[in-house]
Amino acid sequence: MRSKIGRNSLLIAVSGFLLLESGIYLGYLEMGIWRILATGFEAGTIGGLADWFAVSALFYEIPIPYVRKHTNIIVKNREKLTEGIVDLVTTKWLSPKVLEERLMHIKIAEGLLQSLESGENLNKLLGFFGGIFRRISGEMDNPQLVVLVQKLLKDRLDSSDIAKPTGKWLQGIVTEGKHHEFIAIAIDQFSISIKEPETRAIVLGKLKSALASYASRDWVKKSAVWLGKKTGGIDPDLMIDRILDLVLAFLEEIKDNPAHPIRKKLENYVMEFATNLESGDEKTLAYVDNLKRNWVLNDQTKGMINKVLNKIKENMNEQFSSSDTPLMQLLSRQLGRFLNELREDNSSRTQIDMWLRKTITHLVTKYHHELGGMVRSSLAKLDDKGIMLQIKDKVGYDLQYIRLNGAVVGGLVGLIIATIRWAIH
């Protein structure tokens, strides 16, 4: 019904004009008042038709010679309208100054707190954090990250003086007798290595190579080795087993006797090394620097770093995969605690508001031209008919009242003119 207001007003004006003119022409209406009313309806018809034409010319092409080039105004002036809208949005409605003034009256932190009072929104925020950490963990096995960690370790070790602290630590370990446990562990590991088949094969190869070298010196030694092998006096396999058994027994002896001469010599070597570290002996420091460099840059260290990063990745994926994990529960409690403290601390909320306003204003100023681009691209997506229908849909109701006003105002002006003319005559 609203969209027919303009049409109905025009129909009423035309109908009134025709009826009154017909009545006057046929002699049914002879009083002067009818002529005044007829003139009013006539003027209302003219006003209604004029405004109908004006409104229609905005949206459609009117096929009237000469006049038609001034119709279909919205489509023909689409580019100007677009730039006008862009200018209006960017320099008036959403200019940096206007946005800054609007932001001054908005309590952003308080609004965020109210929004996060909902458990659903809080869970969404936790899920957002969890997603970020999962994305980060997904890059933990990146080979470039391993190289980066290796480089950081190297730079850190190069810039750190670990010689003196290490020297003091080694002296304390030996002086307090805490090194015995480390020696026992080292001997156990060494014994395990000796028992491995690979170790036996390496030593056996060395023994055979030594026998071959001995036999190559002259014919006497060669004959002795040959005779020993033939008679069984020289059996490399049996000799290796015996040698390894002796080494294991010797290691066990060293392990069980803290006062063993070998252990005492080892302690003296460690103390001498620790003293050199603490005193800054050049050769010792150079050895340590070379050791640090070789340790950080070798493939074994790279593999160790890779394993550590993969373990971190697994743990992060596990901990951030659900809201019920211990880490997510801890994050939830800490976030709730932070929000409660923020509710009670007005100065912190004010500082957050100031930071957010400053940040938003900076971003708006920096990317303000993008607003115009967004408006321009949105309007460019519509064809001529689409943009015309959208404008008509938004302002069509008011345009109907323009047509109504044209008929009413025209009618009133006509009544006034007719009344004045009747009074004069």
C-alpha positions in Angstrom: 0.0 0.0 0.0 2.9 2.4 0.8 4.4 2.0 -2.7 1.0 3.1 -4.2 0.7 6.5 -2.4 2.1 8.5 -5.2 0.1 6.7 -7.8 -3.1 7.0 -5.8 -2.6 10.7 -5.2 -2.2 11.3 -8.9 -5.3 9.2 -9.7 -7.3 11.3 -7.2 -6.1 14.6 -8.7 -6.8 13.4 -12.3 -10.2 12.0 -11.4 -11.2 15.1 -9.5 -10.1 17.3 -12.3 -12.0 15.3 -15.0 -15.2 15.0 -12.9 -15.3 18.7 -12.0 -14.5 19.8 -15.5 -17.1 17.5 -17.0 -19.7 18.7 -14.5 -18.9 22.3 -15.3 -19.0 21.7 -19.0 -22.3 19.9 -18.8 -23.8 22.7 -16.7 -24.3 20.6 -13.6 -21.8 22.6 -11.5 -22.4 26.3 -12.0 -21.2 27.9 -8.8 -17.8 29.6 -8.6 -16.6 27.2 -5.9 -16.6 24.4 -8.4 -14.3 26.3 -10.7 -12.0 27.0 -7.8 -12.0 23.3 -6.9 -11.5 22.3 -10.6 -8.5 24.6 -10.8 -7.1 23.1 -7.6 -7.4 19.5 -9.0 -6.0 20.7 -12.3 -2.9 22.1 -10.5 -2.7 19.0 -8.4 -2.7 16.9 -11.6 0.1 19.0 -13.1 2.1 18.8 -9.9 1.6 15.1 -9.5 2.5 14.4 -13.2 5.6 16.7 -12.9 6.8 14.9 -9.8 6.0 11.5 -11.3 8.1 12.4 -14.3 10.9 13.7 -12.0 11.0 10.5 -9.9 10.7 8.2 -12.9 13.5 10.0 -14.7 15.8 9.1 -11.8 15.4 5.4 -12.5 14.2 4.9 -16.0 14.7 6.3 -19.5 11.6 8.3 -20.6 11.3 8.0 -24.5 10.6 11.7 -25.1 12.7 13.5 -27.8 15.4 15.8 -26.3 14.1 15.2 -22.8 15.2 11.5 -22.8 18.9 12.4 -22.5 18.2 13.9 -19.1 16.4 10.8 -17.8 17.7 7.5 -16.4 19.9 9.8 -14.2 21.1 7.2 -11.7 22.5 4.8 -14.4 24.0 7.5 -16.6 25.7 9.1 -13.6 26.7 5.9 -11.9 30.4 6.8 -11.9 29.7 10.2 -10.3 27.4 8.7 -7.8 29.9 6.0 -6.9 32.7 8.6 -6.3 30.2 10.8 -4.4 29.3 7.9 -2.1 33.0 7.0 -1.7 33.8 10.7 -0.8 30.9 10.9 1.6 31.9 7.7 3.4 35.7 8.4 3.5 35.6 12.2 4.3 32.4 12.6 6.2 30.9 9.4 7.8 34.1 7.4 8.4 36.9 9.9 8.3 39.7 9.3 10.7 38.7 12.4 12.7 35.1 11.3 13.0 36.1 7.7 14.0 38.4 9.1 16.6 35.7 11.3 18.0 33.3 8.3 18.1 35.8 6.0 19.7 36.4 8.6 22.5 32.9 7.9 23.8 33.0 4.1 23.5 34.3 2.0 26.4 35.9 -0.8 24.4 37.4 -2.8 27.3 34.1 -2.8 29.2 32.3 -4.0 26.1 34.8 -6.8 25.6 34.4 -7.8 29.3 30.6 -8.0 28.9 31.0 -10.0 25.8 33.3 -12.5 27.5 31.0 -13.0 30.5 29.2 -15.5 28.3 30.8 -19.0 28.7 30.2 -19.6 25.0 32.3 -16.5 24.0 35.0 -17.4 26.5 35.3 -20.9 25.0 35.5 -19.4 21.5 38.4 -17.2 22.7 40.1 -20.2 24.2 39.5 -22.2 21.0 41.0 -19.3 19.1 44.2 -19.4 21.2 44.3 -23.1 20.9 44.1 -22.9 17.1 47.0 -20.4 17.1 49.2 -22.6 19.2 48.3 -25.7 17.0 49.3 -23.7 13.9 52.6 -22.8 15.6 53.3 -26.4 16.7 52.7 -27.5 13.1 55.9 -25.8 12.1 58.0 -27.4 14.9 59.4 -30.1 12.6 60.4 -27.6 9.9 64.0 -28.3 9.0 64.7 -24.6 8.8 63.7 -24.3 12.5 66.2 -26.9 13.4 68.9 -24.9 11.7 67.7 -21.7 13.4 67.8 -23.3 16.8 71.3 -24.7 16.0 72.5 -21.2 15.0 71.0 -19.6 18.1 72.7 -22.2 20.3 76.0 -21.5 18.5 75.6 -17.7 18.9 74.6 -18.1 22.5 77.5 -20.4 23.3 80.0 -18.1 21.4 78.8 -15.1 23.4 78.7 -16.9 26.8 81.7 -17.5 29.1 81.1 -21.0 30.3 84.8 -21.8 30.9 85.1 -20.4 34.5 81.7 -21.7 35.7 82.4 -25.1 34.2 85.8 -25.2 35.9 84.4 -24.3 39.3 81.7 -26.9 38.8 84.1 -29.7 37.9 86.4 -28.8 40.9 83.4 -28.9 43.2 82.3 -32.3 41.8 85.7 -33.9 42.3 86.4 -32.3 45.7 83.0 -33.4 47.1 83.4 -36.9 45.7 80.3 -36.6 43.5 82.2 -37.7 40.4 82.3 -41.3 41.4 78.7 -41.9 40.3 79.4 -40.3 36.9 82.5 -42.5 36.5 80.5 -45.6 37.4 77.9 -44.7 34.9 80.5 -44.0 32.2 82.3 -47.3 32.9 78.9 -49.2 32.6 78.2 -47.5 29.3 81.7 -48.3 28.1 81.3 -51.9 29.1 78.1 -52.2 27.2 79.8 -50.8 24.1 82.6 -53.3 24.4 80.1 -56.2 24.6 78.4 -55.2 21.3 79.2 -57.3 18.2 80.3 -54.2 16.3 83.1 -53.5 18.8 84.3 -57.1 18.6 84.4 -56.9 14.8 86.3 -53.7 14.9 88.9 -55.0 17.3 89.2 -58.3 15.5 89.9 -56.4 12.3 92.6 -54.4 14.0 94.2 -57.6 15.4 94.3 -59.3 12.0 95.7 -56.1 10.4 98.4 -56.1 13.1 99.3 -59.8 12.5 99.5 -59.2 8.8 101.8 -56.2 9.3 104.0 -58.2 11.7 104.2 -61.1 9.2 105.2 -58.7 6.4 108.4 -57.6 8.1 110.6 -60.7 7.2 110.3 -64.4 6.4 111.0 -65.5 10.0 108.1 -63.5 11.4 105.9 -64.6 8.5 106.8 -68.2 9.2 106.1 -67.9 12.9 102.6 -66.4 12.3 101.8 -69.0 9.7 102.9 -71.8 12.0 101.0 -70.3 14.9 97.8 -70.2 12.8 98.3 -73.8 11.5 98.9 -75.2 15.0 96.2 -73.1 16.7 98.7 -71.2 18.8 97.5 -68.0 17.2 93.7 -67.9 17.1 92.5 -64.3 16.4 88.9 -65.1 17.5 90.0 -66.7 20.7 92.5 -63.9 21.3 89.8 -61.2 20.8 87.5 -62.9 23.3 90.3 -63.1 25.8 91.3 -59.4 25.3 87.8 -58.2 25.6 87.3 -60.2 28.8 90.4 -58.7 30.3 89.3 -55.2 29.4 85.9 -55.8 31.0 87.5 -57.2 34.1 89.8 -54.3 34.2 86.9 -51.8 33.9 85.0 -53.6 36.7 88.1 -53.4 38.8 88.3 -49.6 38.2 84.6 -49.2 38.8 84.6 -51.0 42.2 87.8 -49.3 43.6 87.5 -45.5 44.0 91.2 -45.5 45.0 92.3 -47.3 41.9 95.4 -45.6 40.3 93.7 -45.1 37.0 90.8 -43.3 38.7 93.2 -41.2 40.6 95.0 -40.2 37.4 91.6 -39.4 35.9 90.7 -37.2 38.8 94.0 -35.4 38.5 93.4 -34.8 34.8 89.9 -33.5 35.5 91.2 -31.2 38.3 94.0 -29.9 36.1 91.5 -29.3 33.3 89.1 -27.5 35.7 91.9 -25.4 37.0 92.9 -24.4 33.5 89.3 -23.5 32.6 89.0 -21.3 35.7 92.4 -19.6 35.2 91.7 -19.0 31.5 94.5 -21.1 30.0 94.6 -20.3 26.3 95.0 -23.9 25.0 92.3 -25.2 27.2 89.9 -22.4 26.2 90.7 -23.0 22.6 89.9 -26.7 23.1 86.6 -25.8 24.8 85.6 -23.4 22.0 86.4 -26.0 19.4 84.4 -28.5 21.4 81.4 -26.2 21.7 81.5 -25.5 18.0 81.8 -29.2 17.0 79.1 -30.1 19.5 76.6 -27.6 18.3 77.2 -28.0 14.5 77.4 -31.8 14.3 74.6 -34.0 12.9 74.0 -35.7 16.2 73.1 -32.4 17.8 70.9 -31.6 14.9 69.1 -34.9 15.3 68.8 -34.3 19.1 67.3 -30.8 18.5 64.9 -32.3 15.9 63.7 -34.9 18.4 63.2 -32.3 21.1 61.1 -30.1 18.7 59.1 -33.1 17.5 58.3 -33.9 21.2 57.3 -30.3 21.8 55.0 -30.5 18.7 53.4 -33.7 19.9 52.8 -32.3 23.4 51.4 -29.0 22.1 49.0 -30.8 19.7 47.9 -33.0 22.5 47.4 -30.2 25.0 45.6 -27.8 22.7 43.4 -30.4 21.0 40.7 -30.2 23.6 39.4 -27.8 26.3 39.7 -30.6 28.9 43.5 -30.9 28.8 45.5 -29.7 31.8 47.1 -26.9 29.9 43.8 -25.6 28.4 42.3 -25.8 31.9 45.2 -23.8 33.3 44.8 -21.3 30.4 41.1 -21.0 31.2 41.7 -20.4 34.9 44.3 -17.8 34.2 42.2 -16.0 31.6 39.2 -16.0 34.0 41.5 -14.6 36.7 42.8 -11.9 34.4 39.2 -10.9 33.4 38.1 -10.7 37.0 41.1 -8.5 37.9 40.4 -6.3 34.9 36.8 -5.8 36.0 38.0 -4.5 39.3 40.8 -2.3 37.9 39.3 0.8 36.3 42.7 2.2 35.5 43.7 -0.9 33.5 40.5 -0.7 31.5 41.2 3.0 30.8 44.7 2.1 29.6 43.4 -0.7 27.4 40.8 1.7 25.9 43.5 4.3 25.2 45.7 1.7 23.6 42.9 0.3 21.5 41.7 3.7 20.4 45.3 4.7 19.4 45.8 1.4 17.6 42.4 1.6 15.7 43.0 5.2 14.8 46.4 4.4 13.5 45.1 1.5 11.4 42.2 3.6 10.1 44.6 6.4 9.2 47.1 4.0 7.6 44.5 2.0 5.6 41.9 4.7 5.2 42.1 4.5 1.4 41.0 0.9 1.6 37.6 2.0 2.8 37.0 3.9 -0.4 38.2 0.9 -2.4 35.8 -1.4 -0.5 32.8 0.8 -1.2 33.9 1.3 -4.8 34.4 -2.5 -5.4 31.1 -3.3 -3.7 29.2 -0.9 -6.0 31.1 -2.2 -9.0 29.8 -5.7 -8.4 26.2 -4.5 -9.2 25.0 -4.1 -12.7 23.0 -1.0 -13.8 19.7 -2.6 -12.9 20.9 -3.9 -9.6 22.2 -0.6 -8.4 19.0 1.1 -9.6 16.8 -1.4 -7.7 18.9 -1.1 -4.5 18.6 2.7 -4.5 14.9 2.5 -5.3 14.3 -0.1 -2.6 16.0 2.2 0.0 14.4 5.5 -1.0 11.3 4.4 -2.9 9.0 5.0 0.0 10.1 8.6 0.4 9.9 9.2 -3.3 6.3 8.2 -3.2 5.7 11.0 -0.7 7.4 13.4 -3.1 4.8 12.5 -5.7 2.0 12.9 -3.0 3.5 16.2 -2.0 3.6 17.4 -5.6 -0.1 16.6 -6.0 -1.1 18.1 -2.7 1.1 21.3 -3.0 0.1 21.8 -6.6 -3.6 21.5 -5.6 -3.2 24.0 -2.8 -1.4 26.4 -5.0 -4.1 26.0 -7.7 -6.8 26.7 -5.1 -5.1 29.8 -3.9 -4.6 31.1 -7.5 -8.2 30.3 -8.4 -9.5 32.0 -5.3 -7.4 35.1 -5.9 -8.7 35.2 -9.6 -12.3 34.7 -8.4 -11.9 37.5 -5.9 -10.5 39.9 -8.4 -13.2 39.3 -11.0 
